Amino acid sequence: MTDPRFLVTVLNSLDFTYLKGNTTRFEVKRSHSFDQPFTLISQITDGPLLLHLGNASYKVEPGQGLIIPPNIKYKIDMLEPQYVTHWLNLDITLFDHFQLFDFIEAPYVTSPDVGNKIGRLQSEITALMNAEPIDASTSLYQMAQVKQRMFSLLGIVLSVSRYKIGSFEDTRKFQRFQPVFDYVEQHLAEKIKVTQLAELMYLSTSHFHKEFKQAFQVSPLQYIQTQRLKKSQYLLATTDLTMGEIANRIGYDHAYPFIRFFKSMYGSSPGKYKKALHRL
């Protein structure tokens, strides 16, 4: 049984950030491919459509909801000349660095009842975020209302999800290596040496490398590269920074080595990735 005190620690570490939200109408019958560095929660109100993730396909009828974790490639085939999606992009994390969906499994497609709840909250959150505050106190009230609805949305997601066995127990390992995660996040713009990370844990480099890989099934260097990729995806999705500026923020002096790194990790160029995101 999980220690209640540890569950309180998990709850206190929970953080979520609203990134953007809107209603998008697609009116040309075609396929659309997506891959975003944040969570997508939406309701479909016109359709139907086919959702493809990996080797699985799901028919989505009007009224149903979608819950797509971050960094999941998916494709939508329109079955009618149009579909409408009411969507939110959120970043939901535990212990600063780990996605909520590392710990839970949610259905990609929900029932219409859950979809209607998602649609209502999406509409309210989007309206609040787009409203012009009259003064500072009104702005604070609006943000409190957004936060309240985001917690309600999180409750809906958790109500249809199941806990991954062992995942919360694994967070104890995450906590142990928290100084490493913090250091990597704070120094992605610099050259990071594994020896520096080992010193944070008061371990020899070889011992640190072995313990880290045993705990997370990746080497420290692989972890650093993955964090660089995630940071670059986030910046491509949420800013208008140039390739050179993004390169500087994840430890590269120039755009070219960053573009080569991104393509080797992701499979296509950062320019194509950004262009695909802008189809929303």
Buried (B, 14 or more C-beta within 10 A) or exposed (E): EEEEEBEEBBEEBEEBEBBBBBBEEBEEEEEBEBBBBBBBBBBBBBBBBBBBBEEEEBEBEBBBBBBBBBBBEBBBBBBEEEBBBBBBBBBBBBBEBBBBBBBBEBBBBBEBEBBBBBBBBBBBBBEBBEEEEEEEEEEEBBBEBBBBBBEBBBEBBEEBBEEEEEBBEBBEBBEEBBEBBEBBEEBBBEEBEBEBBBBBBEBEBEEBBEBBBEBBEEBBBEBBBBBBBBBBBBBBBBEEBEBBEBBBBBBBEEBEEBBEBBBEBBEEBBEEBBEBBEEB
